[in-house]
Amino acid sequence: MIDAEQICAKAKSLDPSRLQTLAEFLDILMTRRDGEAAGDAFAQSAFEDPTAASVYQGKPLTLEQMRTAVDWYEAGMDFADALHLALAGAEVGLATLDQGIRLSADRLDLQHRVVLISAEAD
């Protein structure tokens, strides 16, 4: 389990420009509008029932998977690619049309299997 001291130590080791980018992103997420609580930077859709169950049926991202994704991002992988691959897990792997994620996984010598699907018919 990750605690606050580990997060603080990790933040101190980041490149200052990446840390600034992260701080700006968090500022966007925490922006307050008149009458809204902190963290409600994005308005709810008028079509969304706030009491309804989530339509997302996938498994939640664990802190360990998030830490792995951040490590891969720091090593040069696209952040969204790192999140998708970490969520897929080494035992399942990922099938994709994106050659970039495959190249990044190969370059980082990851144990996670990435299968490149051809967009063209054989």
C-alpha positions in Angstrom: 0.0 0.0 0.0 1.3 3.5 -0.9 1.4 6.0 1.9 1.7 9.8 1.9 5.5 9.6 2.6 6.1 7.5 -0.5 4.0 9.9 -2.6 6.0 12.8 -1.2 9.3 11.1 -1.9 8.2 10.2 -5.5 7.1 13.8 -6.1 10.5 15.2 -4.9 12.2 12.9 -7.4 10.2 14.1 -10.4 11.6 16.5 -13.0 10.4 20.0 -12.0 8.7 20.5 -15.4 6.7 17.3 -15.0 5.8 18.2 -11.4 4.6 21.6 -12.6 2.5 19.9 -15.3 1.0 17.6 -12.7 0.3 20.6 -10.4 -1.5 22.5 -13.2 -3.6 19.4 -13.9 -4.6 19.0 -10.3 -5.4 22.7 -10.2 -7.9 22.2 -13.1 -9.5 19.3 -11.3 -9.8 21.2 -8.0 -11.1 24.4 -9.6 -14.1 25.8 -7.8 -17.0 27.5 -9.5 -19.5 29.6 -7.6 -21.6 27.4 -5.3 -19.7 24.2 -6.1 -17.5 22.2 -3.8 -13.8 21.7 -4.4 -13.3 18.8 -6.8 -16.5 19.5 -8.7 -14.7 21.3 -11.6 -16.8 19.5 -14.2 -20.5 20.0 -14.2 -22.8 16.9 -14.2 -24.6 16.2 -17.4 -28.3 17.1 -17.4 -29.0 13.5 -18.7 -27.1 11.9 -15.9 -29.0 10.6 -12.8 -26.5 11.1 -9.9 -28.2 8.3 -7.9 -27.9 5.7 -10.7 -25.3 3.0 -10.7 -22.2 3.7 -12.7 -22.3 2.4 -16.3 -18.6 1.6 -16.1 -18.3 -2.2 -15.6 -14.5 -2.6 -15.7 -12.4 -3.4 -12.8 -11.1 -0.4 -10.8 -7.4 0.7 -11.1 -5.5 -0.2 -8.0 -2.8 2.0 -6.4 -0.2 -0.5 -7.4 -1.3 -0.4 -11.0 -1.3 3.4 -10.9 2.2 3.4 -9.5 3.3 1.0 -12.3 1.7 3.3 -14.9 3.4 6.4 -13.5 6.8 4.5 -13.5 6.3 3.6 -17.2 5.2 7.1 -18.0 8.4 8.4 -16.4 10.4 5.9 -18.5 8.9 7.5 -21.6 5.6 5.7 -22.3 2.4 7.7 -23.2 0.4 8.0 -19.9 -2.9 6.7 -21.3 -1.0 3.7 -22.9 0.6 3.0 -19.5 -2.7 3.2 -17.7 -4.4 0.8 -20.2 -1.5 -1.7 -20.1 -1.2 -1.6 -16.3 -5.0 -2.2 -16.0 -4.9 -5.1 -18.4 -2.2 -6.8 -16.3 0.7 -9.1 -17.3 -1.5 -12.2 -17.1 -4.1 -10.9 -19.6 -2.1 -8.5 -21.8 -3.5 -6.0 -24.3 -4.7 -6.3 -27.9 -4.4 -2.9 -29.8 -4.3 -1.2 -33.1 -1.8 1.3 -31.7 1.8 0.4 -32.8 3.1 3.0 -30.4 2.1 1.1 -27.2 3.7 -2.1 -28.6 6.9 -0.3 -29.4 7.0 1.4 -25.9 6.4 -2.0 -24.2 9.1 -3.6 -26.2 11.6 -0.7 -25.6 10.9 -0.9 -21.8 11.2 -4.8 -21.9 7.8 -5.1 -20.1 6.5 -8.5 -19.1 3.0 -7.4 -20.2 1.9 -9.0 -23.5 0.9 -6.5 -26.2 -0.6 -8.0 -29.3 -0.8 -5.7 -32.4 -3.9 -6.2 -34.4 -3.7 -5.3 -38.1 -6.3 -2.8 -39.2 -6.1 -4.2 -42.8 -7.9 -7.3 -43.9 -5.6 -10.1 -44.9 
